[in-house]
């Protein structure tokens, strides 16, 4: 299964025409988003992982209905190939449509983030024609929610040390192991899995990528309660899970390039101004300062100005990255910028609110910042920790020497699944 790429057409509507088309679709369906003012609309600053239980399921159903309408109007996958349900236009067209969408109170579609921006690009770049046709239209129509089955309890930032195994069996594979920190796995129908098919000492060269049916026998998904109170992440146990060979992506033991495609997409997502991780943080900070009277404080004024500057720099860097070659590692740069900005915005909100940030006394726009504060550490780790991104930039962009690598210890060839006791 040789990796291929599909190009999109530069012909079609102009940027102004596609924007007008989006406005025409949205205006009769959803209200315009009002400027951020304290006391108006929802006060969630964090854009993902806030709901659970029935509230989350209701949000997902609303998102699916909305995504179907968007797909039917040709506004879901603007820069995707036409043969798989895309519009066949450019990234500039996509960004223009996303900018229009941000002007309206559209439903929260964060549950599709992993499919659209992480798993989908890997299938498009490395999947077979059959895999692309089977999954990409459903992913972008909202029929399929995806999750990423990469990290393990003993293999997070050092992903090449993963121990989940896949062994040959008839015309397929039997997978055993454990994954963790899998966003939306409790809702997903499809997972992108990395498993060890070669000798552990081979590290990168002994890994294979698969597409896994999350409803298959032997898969046990257990949500993890976070400090925010949400259950956005999951641990996933795989006990003798049978995966047909037709679900393998790429060559046997050739999964590392596919992993890099996936991780690069994830890092770029985190630096994208439309990523949905935060809901208009800078506009909300200005509204917060004005409503509390802190906007007259010279220190706060300076912090607000820097917040605006940071937002503009990320946007401009994201635009420039559209034409940057892969070796520039702009995904890593944007990921670092995004997480640093998130922490800066939180610090500004803390300066403005003080103790009101920590106490849920019902005042609009105050305690909501604590959700972002508590969720921020996860974003520093997602897609590769900040330390890993700095190493990537240092070694692959700046050409600095690699740190000495310790010798690889012998690892057992069998995998022990660490299963917690008690009810699921």
Secondary structure per residue as TSV (DSSP state, phi and psi in degrees):
chain	resnum	aa	ss	phi	psi
A	1	X	-	360.0	92.2
A	2	X	-	-77.2	135.7
A	3	X	-	-68.0	134.5
A	4	X	-	-133.2	166.7
A	5	X	-	-126.8	152.3
A	6	X	-	-119.1	127.5
A	7	X	-	-89.3	156.6
A	8	X	-	-108.0	159.6
A	9	X	-	-83.7	143.8
A	10	X	S	-92.4	-3.1
A	11	X	-	-84.2	159.0
A	12	X	S	129.6	-158.8
A	13	X	-	-67.2	154.9
A	14	X	-	-72.8	172.3
A	15	X	H	-63.7	-39.5
A	16	X	H	-66.3	-37.3
A	17	X	H	-68.3	-40.6
A	18	X	H	-68.9	-33.6
A	19	X	H	-65.7	-42.3
A	20	X	H	-64.2	-38.1
A	21	X	H	-62.6	-42.1
A	22	X	H	-65.6	-43.1
A	23	X	H	-60.1	-41.7
A	24	X	H	-63.8	-34.2
A	25	X	H	-74.0	-41.6
A	26	X	H	-79.7	-39.8
A	27	X	H	-53.9	-42.4
A	28	X	T	-79.3	-8.5
A	29	X	T	-107.1	-38.3
A	30	X	S	-136.3	150.6
A	31	X	-	-74.7	157.1
A	32	X	B	-66.6	146.9
A	33	X	-	-79.7	123.6
A	34	X	-	-74.5	153.8
A	35	X	-	-55.8	147.5
A	36	X	-	-63.0	114.8
A	37	X	-	-134.2	137.1
A	38	X	T	-61.2	134.1
A	39	X	T	95.5	-2.8
A	40	X	S	-117.8	129.0
A	41	X	S	72.6	-177.0
A	42	X	-	-66.0	149.1
A	43	X	-	-107.6	17.5
A	44	X	-	-67.3	123.9
A	45	X	-	-91.8	-37.1
A	46	X	B	-81.1	135.4
A	47	X	-	-93.6	-10.9
A	48	X	S	-131.4	155.2
A	49	X	S	67.5	33.3
A	50	X	-	-100.8	-23.4
A	51	X	-	-100.9	157.5
A	52	X	-	-154.0	164.5
A	53	X	T	66.3	-142.7
A	54	X	H	-62.2	-34.8
A	55	X	H	-63.5	-38.9
A	56	X	H	-68.5	-43.7
A	57	X	H	-62.0	-39.7
A	58	X	H	-65.0	-39.9
A	59	X	H	-63.3	-38.8
A	60	X	H	-66.2	-42.0
A	61	X	H	-64.3	-40.2
A	62	X	H	-63.1	-42.0
A	63	X	H	-62.9	-40.6
A	64	X	H	-65.1	-43.4
A	65	X	H	-63.2	-41.3
A	66	X	H	-65.3	-43.7
A	67	X	H	-64.2	-36.4
A	68	X	H	-62.1	-43.0
A	69	X	H	-65.7	-41.6
A	70	X	H	-63.4	-41.9
A	71	X	H	-63.9	-43.9
A	72	X	H	-63.4	-28.5
A	73	X	T	-86.6	-0.9
A	74	X	T	75.2	24.6
A	75	X	-	-117.1	11.1
A	76	X	S	-86.7	-55.0
A	77	X	S	-117.4	78.7
A	78	X	T	-61.5	-43.7
A	79	X	T	-100.1	15.7
A	80	X	S	-87.0	155.4
A	81	X	-	-61.3	139.1
A	82	X	G	-61.0	-36.3
A	83	X	G	-66.9	-13.9
A	84	X	G	-114.9	15.3
A	85	X	T	103.6	2.9
A	86	X	-	-86.5	179.8
A	87	X	-	-97.4	-16.7
A	88	X	-	76.4	20.3
A	89	X	-	-100.8	-164.0
A	90	X	-	-100.9	169.7
A	91	X	H	-63.2	-32.0
A	92	X	H	-63.3	-40.1
A	93	X	H	-62.8	-42.9
A	94	X	H	-59.8	-46.9
A	95	X	H	-64.5	-34.1
A	96	X	H	-67.4	-42.1
A	97	X	H	-65.4	-41.8
A	98	X	H	-61.2	-37.5
A	99	X	H	-64.0	-38.2
A	100	X	H	-67.1	-42.5
A	101	X	H	-58.8	-34.2
A	102	X	T	-69.1	-12.3
A	103	X	T	-84.7	-6.0
A	104	X	B	-124.1	155.4
A	105	X	-	-84.2	72.4
A	106	X	-	-82.0	158.1
A	107	X	-	-60.8	153.8
A	108	X	-	-72.9	118.6
A	109	X	-	-113.3	28.8
A	110	X	G	-61.2	-25.1
A	111	X	G	-64.1	-18.8
A	112	X	G	-94.6	-1.3
A	113	X	H	-57.9	-46.6
A	114	X	H	-64.0	-41.0
A	115	X	I	-67.3	-46.8
A	116	X	I	-70.3	-39.2
A	117	X	I	-113.9	-5.0
A	118	X	I	-127.2	-60.4
A	119	X	I	-76.7	-43.9
A	120	X	H	-55.0	-48.6
A	121	X	H	-59.3	-33.4
A	122	X	H	-68.8	-41.0
A	123	X	H	-64.4	-42.8
A	124	X	H	-62.9	-40.4
A	125	X	H	-80.4	-33.5
A	126	X	H	-125.1	-10.8
A	127	X	S	-76.1	163.4
A	128	X	-	-74.7	168.3
A	129	X	H	-59.3	-39.6
A	130	X	H	-65.3	-40.9
A	131	X	H	-66.9	-41.3
A	132	X	H	-61.8	-47.1
A	133	X	H	-66.7	-33.2
A	134	X	H	-74.5	-34.0
A	135	X	H	-113.9	-37.3
A	136	X	H	-62.6	-44.6
A	137	X	H	-60.6	-41.5
A	138	X	H	-66.6	-36.6
A	139	X	H	-61.7	-44.2
A	140	X	H	-83.4	-18.8
A	141	X	H	-82.4	-13.7
A	142	X	T	94.3	5.3
A	143	X	S	-74.6	-31.0
A	144	X	-	-118.4	120.9
A	145	X	-	-97.4	136.6
A	146	X	E	-113.2	159.5
A	147	X	E	-138.4	164.7
A	148	X	E	-114.0	119.4
A	149	X	E	-108.2	73.8
A	150	X	-	-112.0	-64.6
A	151	X	-	-65.3	149.2
A	152	X	B	-132.5	164.8
A	153	X	T	-54.4	-32.3
A	154	X	T	-110.7	10.9
A	155	X	B	-147.9	84.4
A	156	X	S	-105.1	-87.8
A	157	X	S	-65.3	-32.6
A	158	X	-	-94.3	73.1
A	159	X	G	-64.0	-26.6
A	160	X	G	-67.5	-10.2
A	161	X	G	-95.4	13.4
A	162	X	-	-59.8	152.2
A	163	X	-	-125.0	-4.8
A	164	X	-	-58.1	129.8
A	165	X	E	-110.7	150.3
A	166	X	E	-130.1	121.0
A	167	X	E	-117.0	147.9
A	168	X	E	-63.1	140.2
A	169	X	E	-154.9	111.0
A	170	X	T	54.5	-122.0
A	171	X	T	-101.6	24.9
A	172	X	E	-151.3	-152.3
A	173	X	E	-137.6	149.7
A	174	X	E	-114.7	122.2
A	175	X	E	-108.7	134.4
A	176	X	E	-136.1	137.3
A	177	X	E	155.5	-164.8
A	178	X	E	-142.9	136.2
A	179	X	E	-120.1	160.3
A	180	X	E	-148.9	160.5
A	181	X	-	63.1	36.6
A	182	X	-	-91.5	102.1
A	183	X	T	-62.5	132.5
A	184	X	T	63.8	16.7
A	185	X	T	-62.5	-28.9
A	186	X	T	-71.8	-13.0
A	187	X	T	-111.3	-10.1
A	188	X	-	-79.7	149.6
A	189	X	S	-102.5	-18.9
A	190	X	E	-138.5	135.0
A	191	X	E	-124.2	141.2
A	192	X	E	-94.9	116.7
A	193	X	E	-114.0	137.3
A	194	X	E	-107.1	130.7
A	195	X	E	-137.8	153.0
A	196	X	E	-81.1	117.1
A	197	X	-	-114.6	-8.5
A	198	X	S	-120.2	-168.2
A	199	X	-	-67.8	134.2
A	200	X	G	-55.9	-29.8
A	201	X	G	-67.3	-20.1
A	202	X	G	-75.3	-16.2
A	203	X	G	51.0	-110.3
A	204	X	G	-59.4	-32.3
A	205	X	G	-82.7	-4.5
A	206	X	G	-113.4	28.3
A	207	X	E	-117.7	139.1
A	208	X	E	-126.1	146.4
A	209	X	E	-102.9	142.9
A	210	X	E	-138.1	157.1
A	211	X	E	-104.8	122.6
A	212	X	E	-115.6	132.0
A	213	X	E	-72.1	114.5
A	214	X	T	-70.7	-8.0
A	215	X	T	-97.0	6.0
A	216	X	S	-68.1	147.5
A	217	X	T	-57.8	139.7
A	218	X	T	97.5	-6.3
A	219	X	E	-98.0	124.8
A	220	X	E	-123.7	113.6
A	221	X	E	-103.3	126.4
A	222	X	E	-125.3	110.7
A	223	X	E	-62.0	147.4
A	224	X	E	-108.8	121.3
A	225	X	-	-72.2	125.3
A	226	X	-	-95.9	170.4
A	227	X	T	-65.7	-21.3
A	228	X	T	-75.3	-12.0
A	229	X	S	94.5	-11.2
A	230	X	-	-84.9	170.9
A	231	X	-	-131.1	58.4
A	232	X	-	-77.9	-36.8
A	233	X	E	-93.9	161.3
A	234	X	E	-144.3	156.2
A	235	X	E	-106.4	143.2
A	236	X	E	-126.8	123.5
A	237	X	E	-102.4	135.1
A	238	X	E	-122.1	109.6
A	239	X	E	-116.0	104.2
A	240	X	E	52.0	47.1
A	241	X	E	-80.7	123.5
A	242	X	E	-88.2	124.9
A	243	X	E	-122.7	117.9
A	244	X	E	-59.8	149.6
A	245	X	G	-65.1	-23.0
A	246	X	G	-66.1	-13.8
A	247	X	G	-94.2	2.5
A	248	X	E	-76.0	137.8
A	249	X	E	-104.5	122.8
A	250	X	S	77.0	-167.5
A	251	X	S	-81.6	157.5
A	252	X	T	-62.0	134.1
A	253	X	T	66.0	12.4
A	254	X	-	-114.1	31.8
A	255	X	-	-82.8	-12.7
A	256	X	H	-65.4	-43.3
A	257	X	H	-59.0	-33.9
A	258	X	H	-68.8	-40.1
A	259	X	H	-60.6	-40.4
A	260	X	H	-65.6	-39.7
A	261	X	H	-59.6	-45.2
A	262	X	H	-63.8	-46.8
A	263	X	H	-67.9	-37.2
A	264	X	H	-62.9	-41.2
A	265	X	H	-63.0	-41.1
A	266	X	H	-64.7	-43.2
A	267	X	H	-67.0	-39.8
A	268	X	H	-64.4	-37.3
A	269	X	H	-57.8	-44.4
A	270	X	H	-67.1	-21.3
A	271	X	H	-97.0	-2.6
A	272	X	-	-76.3	133.2
A	273	X	T	-66.0	-15.9
A	274	X	T	-102.5	20.1
A	275	X	S	-73.9	-14.6
A	276	X	S	80.1	2.5
A	277	X	S	-70.2	-31.9
A	278	X	B	-130.3	146.5
A	279	X	S	-101.4	97.8
A	280	X	S	43.8	57.5
A	281	X	H	-62.9	-37.4
A	282	X	H	-71.2	-44.7
A	283	X	H	-60.3	-37.7
A	284	X	H	-69.1	-35.1
A	285	X	H	-65.2	-41.7
A	286	X	H	-61.9	-43.6
A	287	X	H	-64.7	-38.6
A	288	X	H	-64.5	-44.9
A	289	X	H	-64.2	-41.5
A	290	X	H	-65.0	-42.2
A	291	X	H	-70.6	-26.6
A	292	X	H	-96.8	-4.4
A	293	X	T	81.8	2.0
A	294	X	G	-74.0	-11.5
A	295	X	G	-69.3	-9.2
A	296	X	G	-91.3	-7.1
A	297	X	-	-78.6	120.3
A	298	X	H	-57.6	-36.0
A	299	X	H	-65.5	-44.1
A	300	X	H	-65.1	-39.7
A	301	X	H	-58.3	-41.6
A	302	X	H	-67.4	-39.0
A	303	X	H	-66.2	-39.1
A	304	X	H	-65.2	-40.4
A	305	X	H	-62.3	-42.2
A	306	X	H	-66.3	-35.2
A	307	X	H	-59.5	-46.1
A	308	X	H	-62.5	-42.5
A	309	X	H	-61.0	-43.8
A	310	X	H	-61.2	-42.4
A	311	X	H	-61.9	-42.5
A	312	X	H	-66.4	-38.1
A	313	X	H	-65.6	-42.4
A	314	X	H	-63.7	-42.7
A	315	X	H	-62.2	-44.4
A	316	X	H	-68.2	-38.5
A	317	X	H	-64.0	-40.1
A	318	X	H	-63.2	-40.0
A	319	X	H	-65.3	-43.8
A	320	X	H	-65.5	-29.3
A	321	X	H	-68.4	-18.1
A	322	X	T	-60.0	-32.3
A	323	X	T	-104.9	5.3
A	324	X	S	-82.5	141.0
A	325	X	-	-68.1	157.0
A	326	X	G	-59.4	-33.4
A	327	X	G	-69.1	-11.0
A	328	X	G	-73.4	-13.6
A	329	X	-	54.7	41.2
A	330	X	H	-65.8	-25.1
A	331	X	H	-60.6	-43.5
A	332	X	H	-65.8	-40.2
A	333	X	H	-62.9	-47.9
A	334	X	H	-64.5	-37.5
A	335	X	H	-62.2	-45.5
A	336	X	H	-63.7	-41.9
A	337	X	H	-63.5	-43.0
A	338	X	H	-63.6	-46.4
A	339	X	H	-69.5	-36.0
A	340	X	H	-65.1	-40.2
A	341	X	H	-65.0	-40.3
A	342	X	H	-57.3	-45.6
A	343	X	H	-66.7	-34.6
A	344	X	H	-66.0	-45.0
A	345	X	H	-60.1	-40.2
A	346	X	H	-62.9	-41.5
A	347	X	H	-63.0	-38.9
A	348	X	H	-65.3	-45.5
A	349	X	H	-60.8	-38.0
A	350	X	H	-65.1	-39.9
A	351	X	H	-61.7	-40.4
A	352	X	H	-73.9	-43.5
A	353	X	H	-90.9	-33.9
A	354	X	G	61.9	-135.1
A	355	X	G	-62.2	-21.3
A	356	X	G	-65.0	-20.2
A	357	X	G	-67.4	-29.1
A	358	X	T	-96.3	-12.1
A	359	X	-	-112.3	125.1
A	360	X	-	-88.5	82.6
A	361	X	S	-104.4	13.5
A	362	X	S	91.0	-4.3
A	363	X	-	-75.4	129.5
A	364	X	T	-59.1	135.6
A	365	X	T	79.2	6.6
A	366	X	T	-101.1	-70.6
A	367	X	T	-63.0	-23.4
A	368	X	H	-57.3	-30.4
A	369	X	H	-68.6	-24.3
A	370	X	H	-67.2	-30.6
A	371	X	H	-62.6	-42.1
A	372	X	H	-67.6	-41.0
A	373	X	H	-60.1	-45.2
A	374	X	H	-73.4	-28.2
A	375	X	H	-86.8	-13.8
A	376	X	H	-59.9	-40.8
A	377	X	H	-57.1	-32.5
A	378	X	H	-63.0	-36.4
A	379	X	H	-74.3	-22.5
A	380	X	H	-72.8	-21.6
A	381	X	H	-96.9	-36.8
A	382	X	T	-57.3	137.2
A	383	X	T	75.3	11.5
A	384	X	S	107.1	126.3
A	385	X	-	-61.3	163.5
A	386	X	H	-56.0	-38.9
A	387	X	H	-62.7	-39.6
A	388	X	H	-64.6	-41.7
A	389	X	H	-63.6	-39.0
A	390	X	H	-65.1	-38.7
A	391	X	H	-64.4	-41.5
A	392	X	H	-59.7	-47.4
A	393	X	I	-64.7	-42.8
A	394	X	I	-62.4	-44.5
A	395	X	I	-83.8	-41.7
A	396	X	I	-93.5	-22.0
A	397	X	I	-105.2	-50.2
A	398	X	S	-85.3	-13.9
A	399	X	-	73.4	22.8
A	400	X	-	-73.7	153.8
A	401	X	-	-66.6	147.6
A	402	X	-	-70.6	149.2
A	403	X	-	-65.8	148.5
A	404	X	-	-58.7	135.0
A	405	X	-	-96.9	130.2
A	406	X	-	-68.3	157.3
A	407	X	-	-62.8	147.6
A	408	X	-	-81.7	120.8
A	409	X	-	-71.8	156.4
A	410	X	-	-64.4	137.0
A	411	X	-	-118.8	146.1
A	412	X	-	-66.5	148.5
A	413	X	S	-81.6	-17.1
A	414	X	S	-94.6	156.2
A	415	X	-	-111.2	129.0
A	416	X	-	-101.8	122.1
A	417	X	-	-87.7	121.9
A	418	X	-	-87.0	104.6
A	419	X	-	-108.8	125.8
A	420	X	-	-69.0	155.0
A	421	X	S	-85.5	159.3
A	422	X	S	100.4	177.5
A	423	X	-	-70.5	156.3
A	424	X	-	-66.9	360.0
